């Protein structure tokens, strides 16, 4: 898989989140993909699991502007530092950062995602 193809998949991942587009988000992943988002929580597996994850994100955020700030690609993996600014359903705002490690299959889809970030700190900002 080319670096350009991996970069396009990464860009599509963040664009789908910003647009809150569940179909586009799910399509970026292989049908048997696993997402550890965040690492340490139970993983989401397959497209059904990814739709469940995305539903949780949509139920938390009215808006979520998530941007890659640095991308490091090596072979079929990429580590991406990102930052996010969100507006919760309650109108509160949050700013948080993290690192995603993506593994890609030969079709250019994400086969495994490991996301390192602190959901407790993010949720604390959104509390009423």
C-alpha positions in Angstrom: 0.0 0.0 0.0 1.3 3.4 -0.9 2.0 6.3 1.5 -0.5 8.4 -0.5 -3.2 5.8 -0.1 -2.6 5.5 3.7 -2.6 9.3 3.9 -5.9 9.4 2.0 -7.5 6.9 4.4 -6.2 8.9 7.4 -7.7 12.1 6.0 -11.0 10.3 5.3 -11.1 9.0 8.9 -10.9 12.6 10.3 -13.2 14.0 7.7 -15.9 11.4 8.5 -15.6 12.3 12.2 -15.9 16.1 11.5 -18.9 15.5 9.2 -20.4 13.0 11.8 -20.8 10.7 8.8 -21.2 7.2 10.2 -21.4 5.5 6.7 -18.1 7.2 5.6 -16.5 6.4 8.9 -17.4 2.7 8.8 -16.4 2.3 5.1 -12.8 3.4 6.0 -12.4 0.2 8.1 -12.1 -3.4 7.0 -15.2 -5.5 7.7 -13.3 -7.4 10.3 -11.4 -4.4 11.8 -10.8 -3.9 15.5 -10.8 -0.5 17.2 -9.3 0.0 20.6 -10.6 3.5 21.2 -9.4 4.2 23.8 -6.7 1.6 24.5 -7.7 -0.1 27.7 -11.4 -0.1 27.0 -13.2 -3.1 25.5 -12.5 -3.1 21.7 -15.1 -2.5 19.0 -15.0 -5.2 16.3 -16.3 -5.3 12.8 -18.6 -2.7 11.2 -21.4 -3.4 13.8 -19.0 -2.5 16.6 -17.8 0.6 14.8 -21.3 1.8 14.3 -21.9 1.4 18.0 -18.7 3.4 18.7 -19.8 6.1 16.3 -23.3 6.2 17.8 -21.7 6.9 21.2 -19.7 9.7 19.7 -22.8 11.2 18.0 -24.8 11.0 21.3 -22.0 12.9 23.1 -21.2 15.6 20.6 -23.1 18.2 18.7 -19.9 19.1 16.9 -16.4 17.5 16.8 -13.6 19.1 15.0 -10.8 16.5 15.0 -7.6 17.3 13.0 -4.4 15.4 12.5 -1.5 17.5 13.5 1.4 15.1 12.7 1.4 11.9 10.6 4.2 9.3 10.7 3.9 6.4 8.2 6.1 3.3 8.2 5.3 0.2 6.1 1.6 -0.5 6.6 1.2 1.5 9.8 0.8 5.1 10.8 1.0 7.0 14.0 -1.0 10.2 14.1 -1.0 12.9 16.7 -4.4 14.7 16.7 -6.3 17.4 18.5 -10.0 17.8 18.9 -12.3 20.6 19.8 -15.9 19.6 20.6 -19.2 20.9 21.6 -21.2 18.5 23.7 -25.0 18.0 23.3 -25.3 20.1 26.5 -23.4 23.1 24.8 -20.2 22.7 26.9 -16.9 22.7 25.0 -13.9 20.5 25.3 -10.4 20.4 23.9 -8.4 17.1 24.0 -5.5 15.5 22.2 -4.2 12.0 21.5 -2.3 9.6 19.3 -3.9 7.0 17.0 -1.9 4.1 15.6 -3.4 2.7 12.5 -2.7 -0.7 10.8 -3.8 -0.9 7.1 -4.8 -3.9 5.0 -3.8 -4.3 1.4 -7.1 -2.7 0.3 -6.2 0.6 2.0 -8.7 0.1 4.9 -7.9 0.3 8.6 -7.6 -3.2 9.9 -6.7 -2.2 13.5 -6.8 1.1 15.4 -5.2 1.8 18.8 -6.2 5.2 20.2 -4.3 6.7 23.1 -6.1 9.5 24.8 -7.8 10.3 28.1 -11.6 10.1 27.9 -12.1 11.0 31.6 -10.4 14.4 31.1 -12.5 15.0 28.0 -15.8 14.0 29.7 -14.9 16.2 32.8 -14.9 19.2 30.5 -18.4 18.4 29.2 -20.0 17.9 32.6 -22.8 20.2 33.6 
